[in-house]
């Protein structure tokens, strides 16, 4: 049923109702048939299932297996500390699960937010009487009574209206208020019909009666809710990389464990000795602290973004935004200020331009006060023929305007141009705006008995009834030359996608009663044209330029018309050439996926008149093309695309609740430029993750080598499993987080986004960790431990029991050597090329504090009784610390030499500096 094409009487008949509304019995029957006027809650993942998922990913399963093996080993051979290892590994799983669960546990509250946009109670006509009922019991056929300020409770066909205008921006993205009428629509889809109101939109002015034809999930709101809830979350690029990293490390760990288990069997060791040895290798290879460190680093990045007015709801969004290649942005409220503002005025044969309260000529010269005063009649009409009002702020707060956005713009312009205000005569009569006349007229009384009519409205309806024009302070005949000049200026304004109003007046004869509308709206004196638009945010052009420099393609997707979208696109620099591709939703609907993908490759493209499903389709195709897509928006119509995107960015002030719930990031200041700063932080996060991954993986080699040496060379094991955990989950954690707090470098936004094919663990990173830094640390640990054993009287081939004091001291020395080398390593990992002398030793206070805590923990493990009991350590001679410090210095020198060679090679090849490639 195309209800918008039916006359009001036909629409009532089609819905089986009358203008007197439904009877209570019939309303109750239909409520049982159609259900409550509520949005259904989508099926959600149970909390326990969500938590269980965090404990069963690939790395968690690997750790569960290691914990089980440790408990089995302790059961078969008690007293070796394997039970402590098992509990420690379970603790690691718990920490990982807790961090991930807390961040990912955000119930799908988009539906709840949508409910809050719908009114709780509404006036309806039941059996000829107006009564107030809960909005949830509205049913098709009900006649609702709506007035200014109400929120529409359900989709309805207008059957009676007086000066009725609505704000459809939350649903469609259109910035201009829409007049609703009762006439049947001859063409066009339902969503563009002028006789239909939609659930969740707001009444700006007037009153109306509407017959409800859709409730609950059958409304346009409900369809968007269904779209939003039906979008499945996908893994972010970082999550995919972390999964690949953990699988690679798991495969390496399992392979090494099995290989050396077999080697141990061949060497004659017992099964359980080899079993414990294999478990030790597994634990040594798996970086247990990687996931909590990544999560905490993302949290640090999120805190830094919060300081830049970007609230992070989903931690992985921090890094995902950094690799965005396309930003699909809404126009209204995102690129623009979501308000109407006067920008051009044409009167007395001259054009003036208005910007932030300043008034200039076309040449940019300021107007004199005397000339502005001559324009008093224009502003008198703008203020007098106006139903908006000014409300003074309380306790010194700034005053605000209430009413239609277009009329508010007129009041704001008059207040800015003429601070003392124009002289406005008392209003004694009014002919309200209606869709047929497309104008509004007010009648004002002069000090004498005469009256004057002020008229404002659409130029195409006002100009034809003008017979004179106001020039040089008096009315002169309006000839064809003058009329054509006005039309030419009108066309110029319209070509710039400006909304134009014509202002005129008429002196009325002295009569006892008010004249009829036909007598008033004729033989008018044309005063001027006022052009206005929804202005771009002042910071947006620079933000768009920064996006382009960073290799990010901005695409506007709006529900507004193409002329307005193109004008805004040019104003902010999103559209620079004359070859821009502009597609409207109706055209997109007819395009095949292949055609739309081809269009999306255009250097400059924007979309207008887009429906929510069409926005989501564009986002889906961009992702299929390999793009990392960020979507910004503030309206309900943006919610499905926000959720479908790799990264959804909602506006915090003007944004609807559903947009905020569907998004990953909320801009607290509604500033499009904030997203650019967030992109910069996201790129820094990825580079920082690489830095601390290099740092963490480097310590794996000195943790593995003691086990290999123990089997191959039959020497005492110089590092215990518990000591490995002390490094991975203790001493390494805070310095790694310090690396995660490194600020972005100056060239971050001058580089293109990283490719999806670029691996987190690439060969240069692995080679630096496993083949350069790691072997230096392993040499330090083995040399220190063996030297201490030799100095203590140990000889090759002698087995030392775990309780032997010399053995405990030797393992403590090897452990301390790794920690000291890691102190040096955290400094060298701050950059893969830049010298630490250039970066400074104390420029990152998080690293300084992390090292301080690391050294304090080392002291407790080496010298405290509780450290001895938990980690199986023992204090060693103080003079041996100098030997360990030498190895730390050697690592610094070796890495500085490597960086110097890399810089010279890059300089010779003319390569520009970029982190993360070596």
C-alpha positions in Angstrom: 0.0 0.0 0.0 1.5 3.3 -1.1 -0.3 5.4 1.5 1.5 8.6 0.5 -0.2 8.5 -2.9 -3.7 8.4 -1.3 -5.8 11.4 -0.4 -6.4 11.7 3.4 -9.9 10.2 3.2 -8.6 7.3 1.1 -5.7 6.8 3.5 -8.1 6.6 6.5 -10.3 4.1 4.6 -7.3 2.0 3.6 -6.3 1.7 7.2 -9.9 0.9 8.3 -10.3 3.9 10.5 -11.8 7.4 10.5 -10.8 10.9 11.6 -12.5 10.1 14.9 -9.9 7.4 15.5 -10.3 3.8 16.6 -12.5 2.5 19.3 -10.8 1.2 22.4 -11.9 -2.4 21.5 -10.6 -2.1 17.9 -7.3 -0.5 19.1 -6.8 -3.4 21.6 -7.5 -6.0 18.9 -5.0 -4.4 16.5 -2.4 -4.2 19.3 -2.7 -7.9 19.7 -2.3 -8.3 15.9 0.6 -5.9 15.2 2.3 -5.9 18.6 3.6 -3.1 20.8 5.1 0.0 19.2 8.6 -0.9 20.4 11.9 -1.8 18.9 12.8 -5.5 19.4 16.0 -6.4 21.0 18.4 -8.3 18.8 19.7 -11.7 19.9 22.8 -11.1 22.0 25.7 -13.2 23.0 25.4 -14.3 26.7 27.9 -12.8 29.1 29.3 -16.2 30.0 29.7 -17.1 26.3 31.5 -13.8 25.7 33.8 -14.4 28.6 34.4 -17.9 27.5 35.4 -16.7 24.0 38.2 -14.6 25.6 39.5 -17.8 27.3 39.5 -20.0 24.2 41.3 -18.1 21.5 44.3 -19.7 19.9 47.0 -18.4 22.3 44.7 -19.1 25.3 44.3 -22.7 24.2 48.1 -23.0 23.9 48.5 -21.6 27.4 45.8 -23.9 28.8 47.6 -26.9 27.4 50.9 -25.7 28.9 49.2 -25.2 32.3 47.6 -28.7 32.1 51.0 -30.2 31.3 52.6 -28.3 34.2 50.0 -29.8 36.6 50.5 -33.3 35.2 54.3 -32.9 35.6 53.8 -31.7 39.2 51.6 -34.7 40.0 54.1 -37.1 38.5 57.1 -35.4 40.1 56.2 -33.1 43.0 58.5 -30.4 44.4 59.8 -29.1 41.1 57.6 -25.9 41.2 55.5 -27.0 38.2 52.3 -26.4 40.2 53.3 -22.8 40.6 54.0 -22.6 36.9 50.5 -24.0 36.2 48.8 -21.4 38.4 51.0 -18.6 36.9 49.9 -19.6 33.4 46.3 -19.7 34.4 46.8 -16.2 35.9 48.2 -15.1 32.5 45.0 -16.4 30.8 42.9 -14.7 33.3 44.6 -11.3 32.8 44.3 -11.6 29.1 40.7 -12.6 29.3 39.8 -9.9 31.8 41.4 -7.1 29.7 39.7 -8.2 26.5 36.4 -9.0 28.1 36.1 -5.7 29.9 36.8 -3.7 26.7 34.7 -5.9 24.4 31.8 -6.2 26.9 29.6 -3.5 25.6 26.0 -4.8 25.2 24.3 -4.0 22.0 22.6 -0.9 23.3 21.8 0.7 20.0 18.3 -0.6 20.2 17.9 0.8 23.7 19.2 4.1 22.5 16.7 4.1 19.7 13.9 3.5 22.2 15.0 6.6 24.1 14.5 8.6 20.9 10.8 7.6 20.8 8.4 9.5 23.1 6.9 7.8 26.2 3.4 9.2 25.9 1.4 10.6 23.0 -2.0 12.2 22.4 -4.4 10.1 20.2 -7.9 10.4 19.1 -9.9 7.4 20.3 -13.7 7.3 19.6 -13.7 11.0 18.8 -12.0 12.0 22.1 -8.4 13.2 22.6 -6.6 11.3 25.3 -3.0 10.7 26.3 -1.7 7.1 26.1 1.7 5.3 26.3 3.4 5.5 22.9 4.0 1.7 23.1 0.3 0.9 22.6 -0.1 2.9 19.4 -1.3 0.7 16.5 -1.9 1.2 12.8 -5.1 3.1 12.3 -4.7 5.3 15.4 -4.9 9.1 14.8 -2.1 10.9 16.7 -2.2 14.6 17.6 1.3 16.3 17.2 2.5 19.8 18.1 5.7 21.8 18.2 8.4 20.2 20.2 6.9 16.7 20.1 8.9 13.7 18.9 7.0 11.6 16.3 6.0 8.2 17.9 5.4 6.2 14.8 5.3 6.5 11.0 2.1 8.3 10.0 0.2 9.9 7.1 -0.7 13.6 7.7 -4.4 14.1 7.4 -4.6 17.7 8.9 -1.8 20.3 9.3 -1.3 23.9 10.3 2.2 25.4 9.7 3.5 21.9 10.2 7.3 21.5 9.8 9.6 18.7 10.9 13.3 18.1 11.4 14.2 14.9 9.5 18.0 15.3 10.1 18.4 12.4 12.6 16.8 10.1 10.1 17.8 11.3 6.6 20.7 13.8 7.2 18.8 16.7 5.6 19.7 20.0 7.2 16.7 22.0 6.0 13.4 21.7 7.9 10.6 20.0 5.9 7.1 21.2 5.5 4.4 18.5 5.9 1.1 18.8 4.0 -2.0 16.7 3.5 -2.0 16.5 -0.3 -1.4 13.1 -1.9 2.0 12.7 -3.5 2.0 12.2 -7.3 5.5 10.8 -7.5 8.6 9.9 -5.5 9.2 7.2 -2.8 7.6 7.2 0.6 10.7 8.5 2.5 10.7 11.7 0.3 7.0 12.3 0.5 5.8 15.6 2.0 2.7 14.0 3.6 4.4 11.5 5.9 6.1 11.8 9.3 8.6 9.3 10.6 9.2 7.9 14.1 12.0 9.6 16.0 11.9 12.9 14.1 11.0 16.2 15.8 8.2 18.7 15.2 9.7 22.1 14.7 6.5 24.2 14.3 2.8 23.9 13.9 0.3 21.2 14.7 -1.0 18.2 12.8 -3.1 15.0 13.0 -1.6 11.9 11.5 -3.0 8.4 11.0 -0.5 5.8 12.0 0.4 3.2 9.4 3.6 1.6 10.8 4.7 0.9 14.3 7.7 -0.7 16.1 10.1 -2.6 13.8 8.0 -1.8 10.7 8.8 1.9 11.0 11.8 3.5 9.1 13.4 3.7 12.5 12.8 0.0 13.0 14.3 -0.9 9.7 17.5 1.0 10.6 17.5 -0.8 14.0 17.3 -4.1 12.1 20.2 -3.0 9.8 22.3 -2.0 12.8 21.7 -5.1 14.9 22.3 -7.4 11.9 25.8 -6.1 11.2 28.3 -8.7 12.5 31.5 -7.4 14.1 34.6 -8.2 12.2 38.2 -8.6 13.4 40.3 -5.4 13.2 43.6 -5.4 11.2 45.5 -5.4 14.5 43.4 -8.3 15.9 44.1 -10.2 12.7 47.9 -9.5 13.0 47.9 -10.5 16.7 46.2 -13.8 15.8 48.8 -14.5 13.1 51.6 -13.6 15.5 50.3 -15.9 18.2 49.8 -18.7 15.7 53.4 -18.3 14.4 54.9 -18.2 17.8 52.7 -21.2 18.9 53.9 -23.2 15.9 57.6 -22.3 16.6 57.1 -23.1 20.3 55.5 -26.5 19.7 58.0 -27.4 17.0 61.0 -26.6 19.2 59.5 -28.3 22.2 58.8 -31.5 20.2 62.2 -31.5 18.5 64.1 -31.1 21.7 61.9 -33.6 23.5 63.1 -36.1 20.9 66.7 -34.9 21.2 66.4 -35.4 25.0 65.2 -39.0 24.5 68.1 -39.7 22.1 70.5 -38.3 24.7 69.3 -40.7 27.3 67.3 -38.4 29.6 64.2 -39.9 31.3 60.7 -39.2 29.9 59.7 -36.8 32.7 62.9 -34.9 32.5 62.3 -34.4 28.8 58.7 -33.6 29.4 59.5 -30.9 31.9 62.2 -29.6 29.5 59.6 -29.4 26.7 57.1 -27.5 28.9 59.9 -25.1 29.8 60.7 -24.5 26.1 57.1 -23.9 25.4 56.8 -21.3 28.2 60.0 -19.7 27.2 58.9 -19.3 23.6 55.4 -18.0 24.2 55.4 -14.3 25.1 52.8 -14.5 27.9 52.8 -10.8 28.4 52.2 -9.9 24.8 48.4 -9.6 24.9 48.1 -7.8 28.2 50.9 -5.5 27.1 49.2 -4.8 23.7 45.9 -4.1 25.5 47.5 -1.8 28.0 49.3 0.0 25.3 46.1 0.5 23.4 44.6 1.9 26.7 47.4 4.4 26.9 46.8 5.4 23.3 43.1 5.7 24.2 43.9 8.0 27.1 46.0 10.2 24.9 43.2 10.3 22.4 40.8 11.3 25.2 43.0 14.3 25.9 42.5 15.2 22.2 38.7 15.0 22.7 38.3 11.5 21.2 36.6 9.0 23.5 37.6 5.3 22.7 34.9 2.8 23.3 36.7 -0.2 21.7 40.4 -0.4 22.4 41.4 -2.0 19.1 39.8 1.0 17.4 42.8 3.0 18.5 45.2 1.3 16.1 42.5 0.6 13.4 42.0 4.3 12.9 45.7 4.7 12.3 45.6 2.5 9.2 42.4 4.0 7.7 42.6 4.6 4.0 39.1 6.0 3.5 37.0 8.2 5.7 33.3 8.3 4.8 31.7 11.3 6.5 28.3 12.6 6.9 27.7 16.3 6.0 25.2 17.7 8.4 26.7 18.2 11.9 30.0 16.6 11.0 31.4 18.7 8.2 29.0 21.6 8.9 27.7 23.2 12.1 24.2 21.9 11.7 22.7 25.4 11.8 21.5 27.9 9.3 23.6 31.1 8.9 23.1 34.1 6.6 26.0 34.5 4.2 24.8 36.8 1.4 22.3 39.7 1.3 21.1 41.5 -1.9 19.3 44.8 -1.5 19.2 48.3 -3.0 21.1 46.9 -6.0 24.1 45.8 -4.0 25.3 42.6 -2.5 26.9 42.3 0.9 28.5 39.3 2.5 28.0 38.2 6.1 30.6 36.2 8.0 30.8 35.7 11.8 29.0 39.0 12.3 31.1 41.1 10.0 29.5 42.7 6.9 31.5 43.5 3.8 30.9 44.4 0.2 31.5 41.9 -2.6 35.1 43.4 -2.9 35.6 42.7 0.8 35.4 46.3 2.0 33.6 46.9 5.3 30.3 48.8 5.2 29.9 52.1 7.0 27.4 52.4 9.9 25.4 54.9 7.9 25.0 52.5 5.0 24.0 49.7 7.3 21.3 51.9 8.9 19.9 52.4 5.4 19.2 48.7 5.3 17.0 48.9 8.4 13.8 48.1 6.5 15.3 44.8 5.3 16.2 43.7 8.9 12.8 45.1 10.2 11.1 42.6 7.9 13.5 39.8 8.8 12.9 40.3 12.5 9.2 41.3 12.4 8.0 38.6 10.0 9.5 35.9 12.2 8.1 33.5 14.9 11.5 32.6 16.4 12.2 34.0 19.9 15.2 34.9 22.0 15.6 33.5 25.5 18.0 35.2 27.8 20.5 33.0 29.6 20.4 32.5 33.4 23.2 33.6 35.7 25.1 35.4 33.0 24.8 32.6 30.5 24.6 33.6 26.8 21.1 34.0 25.4 19.7 31.4 23.0 17.2 31.4 20.1 14.2 29.1 19.9 12.3 28.3 16.8 12.7 27.3 13.1 16.5 27.2 12.2 15.8 29.5 9.2 14.1 32.1 11.3 16.8 31.8 14.0 19.4 32.6 11.3 17.6 35.8 10.4 17.5 36.9 14.1 21.2 36.1 14.6 22.1 38.0 11.5 20.1 41.1 12.5 21.6 41.0 16.0 25.1 40.7 14.6 24.8 43.4 12.0 22.6 45.9 14.0 23.5 45.4 17.7 20.8 47.9 18.7 18.3 46.1 16.5 16.0 47.4 13.7 12.9 49.3 14.6 10.1 46.7 14.5 6.5 47.8 14.6 3.9 45.9 16.8 2.4 42.9 15.1 -1.4 43.0 14.9 -2.1 40.2 12.4 -0.6 37.3 10.6 -1.1 35.0 7.6 1.0 31.9 8.5 3.3 30.1 6.1 1.7 27.3 4.1 3.0 25.0 1.4 0.8 26.4 -1.3 1.7 30.1 -0.9 5.3 29.4 0.3 5.4 32.6 2.1 4.5 34.2 5.5 2.9 37.6 6.0 2.6 39.7 9.2 0.7 42.9 9.7 2.2 45.7 11.9 0.6 48.9 13.2 2.3 52.3 12.8 2.0 55.1 15.3 -0.7 56.5 13.0 -3.8 54.5 12.1 -2.0 53.0 9.1 -0.5 49.5 8.9 2.3 47.8 7.0 2.5 44.2 5.8 5.9 42.4 6.0 6.3 39.4 3.7 9.0 36.8 3.5 9.1 33.6 1.5 10.3 31.7 -1.6 11.5 34.1 -4.3 9.4 32.3 -7.0 6.2 33.2 -5.1 7.1 36.6 -3.7 8.8 38.3 -6.7 5.8 37.8 -9.1 3.5 39.8 -6.8 6.0 42.7 -6.4 5.3 45.9 -8.4 8.0 48.2 -6.9 11.5 48.0 -5.4 13.0 49.7 -2.4 16.0 51.9 -3.6 17.7 54.8 -1.9 15.2 54.8 0.9 12.1 54.9 -1.2 9.8 52.7 -3.4 10.5 52.9 -7.1 8.7 51.1 -10.0 10.0 47.6 -10.6 10.9 47.4 -14.3 11.9 44.4 -16.4 15.6 45.4 -16.1 15.5 45.6 -12.3 13.4 42.4 -12.2 15.9 40.5 -14.3 18.8 41.8 -12.2 17.1 40.3 -9.1 16.5 37.0 -11.0 20.1 36.8 -12.1 21.3 37.3 -8.5 18.8 34.7 -7.3 20.2 32.2 -9.8 23.7 32.9 -8.7 22.8 32.2 -5.1 20.9 29.1 -6.0 23.9 27.9 -8.0 26.0 28.1 -4.9 23.5 25.8 -3.1 22.2 28.6 -0.9 18.7 28.7 0.5 17.2 32.1 -0.5 14.3 34.1 0.9 12.8 37.1 -0.7 11.6 40.0 1.6 9.0 42.6 0.7 6.4 44.9 2.2 3.2 46.7 1.4 1.6 49.9 2.9 -1.9 49.1 3.8 -4.9 51.5 3.8 -6.4 52.8 7.0 -9.3 50.5 7.7 -11.1 49.4 10.8 -10.5 45.7 10.4 -7.6 43.6 9.1 -7.5 43.1 5.3 -8.0 39.7 3.7 -4.9 37.7 2.5 -5.7 38.4 -1.1 -5.8 42.2 -0.5 -2.6 42.1 1.5 -0.3 39.9 -0.6 -0.3 42.0 -3.8 1.4 45.0 -5.2 4.4 44.4 -2.9 7.6 46.5 -2.7 10.6 44.2 -3.1 13.3 44.9 -0.4 15.9 42.2 -0.9 17.1 38.6 -1.0 18.7 36.9 2.0 20.8 33.7 1.3 21.8 31.3 3.9 23.3 27.9 4.4 24.6 25.4 6.9 28.2 26.6 7.2 31.2 24.3 7.2 33.1 24.0 10.5 36.0 26.4 10.3 38.6 23.8 11.1 37.4 21.2 8.6 39.3 22.5 5.4 42.6 22.0 7.2 41.6 18.6 8.5 40.6 17.5 5.0 44.0 18.7 3.7 45.8 16.8 6.4 43.9 13.7 5.4 45.0 14.0 1.8 48.6 14.5 2.8 48.3 11.3 4.9 47.1 9.3 2.0 43.5 9.1 3.3 40.6 9.6 0.8 37.6 11.5 2.3 34.2 10.7 0.8 31.0 12.6 1.7 27.9 10.5 2.1 24.9 12.6 3.0 21.1 12.5 2.9 21.0 16.1 1.6 20.7 17.1 -2.0 23.6 17.0 -4.5 23.9 20.7 -5.1 24.3 21.5 -1.4 26.7 18.5 -0.9 28.8 19.7 -3.9 29.0 23.3 -2.6 30.1 22.2 0.8 32.6 19.7 -0.7 34.2 22.6 -2.7 34.2 24.9 0.3 36.1 22.5 2.5 38.5 21.3 -0.2 37.1 17.8 -0.5 36.2 18.5 -4.1 38.9 20.5 -5.9 38.6 19.7 -9.6 35.7 19.9 -12.1 35.7 16.1 -12.7 34.2 15.1 -9.4 31.7 12.3 -9.5 28.4 13.0 -7.7 26.0 10.1 -7.2 22.5 10.2 -5.7 20.9 7.3 -3.8 18.4 6.6 -6.6 21.3 6.2 -9.1 23.3 4.1 -6.6 20.3 1.8 -6.2 20.3 1.0 -9.9 24.1 0.3 -10.1 25.6 -3.2 -10.0 28.3 -3.8 -7.4 31.0 -3.8 -10.1 29.8 -0.5 -11.4 29.7 1.1 -7.9 33.2 -0.3 -7.2 34.5 1.3 -10.4 32.9 4.6 -9.3 34.5 4.4 -5.9 38.0 4.4 -7.5 37.4 8.0 -8.7 39.8 10.5 -7.1 36.9 12.7 -6.0 33.4 11.3 -5.3 30.5 12.2 -3.1 27.1 10.7 -2.5 23.8 12.6 -1.9 20.2 11.6 -1.1 21.6 8.4 0.4 19.4 6.0 2.4 20.9 4.0 5.4 21.1 0.7 3.5 22.8 2.5 0.6 25.4 4.0 2.9 26.1 0.6 4.4 26.4 -0.9 0.9 29.1 1.7 0.0 31.0 0.9 3.1 30.8 -2.9 2.4 32.1 -2.5 -1.1 34.9 -0.3 0.0 36.0 -3.0 2.5 35.7 -5.6 -0.3 38.1 -3.5 -2.3 40.7 -3.8 0.5 40.2 -0.4 2.0 40.3 0.2 5.8 37.1 2.3 6.2 36.3 4.9 8.9 32.8 6.3 8.9 31.8 9.5 10.8 28.3 10.6 11.5 25.8 11.8 14.1 22.4 10.8 13.0 20.3 7.6 13.3 20.7 7.2 9.6 24.5 6.8 10.1 24.2 3.9 12.6 24.3 0.9 10.3 27.3 2.2 8.3 29.1 3.2 11.6 28.8 -0.4 12.8 29.7 -2.0 9.5 32.8 0.1 9.1 36.3 -0.9 10.3 36.1 2.1 12.6 32.9 4.1 13.4 33.3 7.7 14.7 30.2 9.4 16.2 29.7 13.0 17.2 29.5 13.4 21.0 27.5 16.6 21.3 25.1 16.6 18.3 25.2 12.9 17.8 22.2 10.7 18.6 22.5 8.0 21.2 22.2 5.2 18.6 25.1 6.7 16.6 27.2 6.8 19.7 26.3 3.2 20.6 27.1 1.9 17.1 30.5 3.7 17.0 33.9 2.7 18.2 35.1 6.3 18.8 33.0 9.3 20.0 34.3 12.8 19.2 33.6 14.8 22.4 33.8 18.2 20.7 32.1 17.2 17.4 35.2 18.5 15.6 36.0 16.7 12.4 39.6 17.9 12.9 39.8 15.8 16.0 39.6 12.6 13.9 42.9 13.6 12.2 44.6 13.9 15.5 43.1 10.5 16.4 44.5 9.0 13.2 47.9 10.3 14.1 47.7 8.7 17.5 46.5 5.4 15.9 49.5 5.3 13.6 51.8 6.0 16.6 50.2 3.1 18.5 51.0 0.6 15.7 54.6 1.7 15.6 54.8 1.5 19.3 53.4 -2.0 19.3 56.2 -2.9 16.9 58.7 -1.4 19.3 57.6 -3.3 22.4 57.1 -6.5 20.4 60.8 -6.2 19.4 61.6 -5.6 23.0 59.6 -8.6 24.3 60.7 -11.1 21.6 64.4 -10.2 22.2 64.1 -11.7 25.7 62.8 -15.0 24.3 66.3 -16.0 23.0 68.1 -15.8 26.4 65.1 -17.7 27.9 65.4 -20.5 25.3 69.2 -20.9 25.1 69.7 -22.1 28.7 67.3 -25.0 27.9 69.1 -25.9 24.7 72.5 -25.6 26.3 71.3 -27.8 29.2 70.4 -30.6 26.8 73.1 -30.3 24.3 76.1 -29.6 26.6 74.9 -31.4 29.7 75.2 -28.3 31.9 73.0 -27.1 34.7 69.8 -25.3 33.6 70.7 -21.6 34.2 67.1 -20.2 34.1 64.0 -21.7 35.7 60.5 -21.6 34.4 59.4 -19.3 37.2 62.2 -16.9 36.5 61.1 -16.8 32.8 57.6 -15.8 34.0 59.2 -13.2 36.3 60.8 -11.6 33.1 57.7 -11.9 30.9 55.1 -10.9 33.3 57.1 -8.9 35.8 60.2 -6.9 35.0 59.4 -6.5 31.2 55.9 -5.2 31.6 56.3 -1.5 32.6 59.2 -0.7 30.3 57.2 -2.3 27.4 54.3 0.0 28.3 56.7 2.9 28.3 57.5 2.1 24.7 53.7 2.1 24.1 53.6 5.7 25.3 56.1 7.0 22.7 54.6 10.1 21.0 54.1 10.2 17.2 57.1 11.4 15.2 56.8 14.6 13.2 56.4 12.8 9.8 53.6 10.5 10.9 50.9 12.3 8.9 53.1 12.8 5.8 53.2 9.0 5.1 50.5 6.9 3.5 48.6 4.4 5.6 50.2 1.1 6.1 49.0 -1.7 3.8 46.8 -4.5 5.1 49.4 -6.8 3.7 52.1 -5.3 5.9 52.9 -7.8 8.7 53.3 -6.8 12.4 56.1 -9.4 12.5 58.1 -8.7 9.3 61.5 -10.1 8.6 63.5 -7.0 9.7 61.8 -7.0 13.1 62.2 -10.8 13.6 65.9 -10.6 12.5 66.6 -7.7 14.9 64.9 -9.5 17.8 66.0 -13.1 17.2 69.3 -12.7 15.4 70.8 -9.6 16.9 69.4 -8.3 20.2 68.4 -11.7 21.5 71.7 -13.5 20.9 73.6 -10.6 22.7 71.3 -11.1 25.8 71.7 -14.9 25.6 75.4 -14.5 25.5 75.2 -12.3 28.6 73.0 -14.7 30.5 75.0 -17.8 29.7 78.4 -16.2 30.2 77.4 -14.7 33.5 75.8 -17.9 34.8 78.7 -20.2 33.7 81.3 -17.8 35.0 79.6 -17.6 38.4 79.4 -21.4 38.5 83.0 -21.8 37.6 84.2 -19.3 40.2 82.1 -21.2 42.8 84.0 -24.4 42.1 81.6 -26.1 39.6 83.2 -28.4 37.0 81.9 -29.6 33.7 79.7 -32.7 34.0 78.7 -32.2 37.6 74.9 -32.1 38.2 73.7 -29.5 40.8 70.4 -30.1 42.6 67.8 -27.3 42.5 68.4 -26.7 46.3 72.1 -26.1 45.9 73.0 -22.5 47.0 75.6 -22.2 44.2 73.0 -23.3 41.6 70.5 -20.8 42.9 73.0 -18.0 42.8 74.0 -18.9 39.2 70.4 -18.9 38.0 69.9 -15.5 39.8 73.0 -14.1 38.0 71.7 -15.3 34.6 68.2 -13.8 35.4 69.8 -10.5 36.5 71.9 -10.4 33.2 68.7 -10.7 31.2 67.0 -7.9 33.1 70.1 -5.6 32.9 70.2 -6.2 29.1 66.5 -5.5 28.9 67.1 -2.1 30.5 69.5 -1.3 27.7 67.2 -2.9 25.2 64.2 -0.7 26.1 66.2 2.4 25.1 67.4 1.0 21.8 63.9 -0.2 20.9 62.6 3.4 21.0 63.7 3.7 17.4 65.0 1.4 14.7 67.2 4.1 13.3 67.6 7.1 15.5 70.4 7.2 18.1 69.3 7.2 21.7 71.6 10.2 22.1 69.5 12.2 19.7 66.2 11.1 21.4 67.4 11.7 24.9 67.5 9.4 27.9 64.8 11.1 29.9 62.3 12.4 27.2 59.9 9.5 27.9 59.1 9.6 31.6 57.1 6.4 31.4 60.2 4.5 30.4 62.2 6.1 33.1 59.6 5.1 35.7 59.3 1.6 34.2 63.1 1.1 34.5 63.0 2.3 38.1 60.3 -0.2 38.9 62.1 -2.9 37.0 65.3 -2.4 38.9 63.4 -2.3 42.2 61.7 -5.7 41.3 65.1 -7.1 40.4 66.5 -6.0 43.8 63.5 -7.7 45.6 63.9 -10.9 43.6 67.7 -11.0 44.3 67.9 -9.9 47.9 64.5 -10.4 49.6 63.4 -13.6 51.3 60.0 -13.6 49.7 61.8 -13.3 46.3 64.0 -16.2 47.1 61.0 -18.4 48.1 58.8 -17.6 45.0 61.5 -17.4 42.3 64.1 -19.9 43.6 66.8 -17.2 43.7 69.7 -16.4 46.1 71.8 -13.3 46.6 75.2 -13.2 44.9 78.3 -11.2 45.4 77.9 -7.5 44.8 81.0 -7.0 42.8 79.5 -9.3 40.1 77.1 -6.5 39.1 79.9 -4.7 37.2 80.2 -7.8 34.9 76.5 -7.6 34.1 76.6 -3.9 33.4 79.3 -4.4 30.9 76.9 -6.6 28.9 74.2 -3.9 29.0 76.7 -1.4 27.6 77.9 -3.8 24.9 74.2 -4.2 23.7 73.9 -0.4 23.6 77.1 0.0 21.6 76.3 -2.8 19.2 72.8 -1.4 18.4 74.1 2.1 18.0 76.6 0.8 15.5 73.9 -1.1 13.6 71.7 2.1 13.5 74.6 4.1 12.2 75.2 1.6 9.3 71.4 1.6 8.5 71.3 5.4 8.4 74.3 5.6 6.1 72.9 3.0 3.8 69.5 4.8 3.6 71.3 8.1 3.1 73.2 6.7 0.2 70.1 5.4 -1.4 68.2 8.6 -0.8 65.5 7.0 1.3 63.5 9.0 3.7 63.4 8.0 7.3 60.5 5.8 8.4 60.0 3.7 11.5 59.2 0.1 11.5 61.0 -1.1 8.4 64.2 -2.3 10.0 
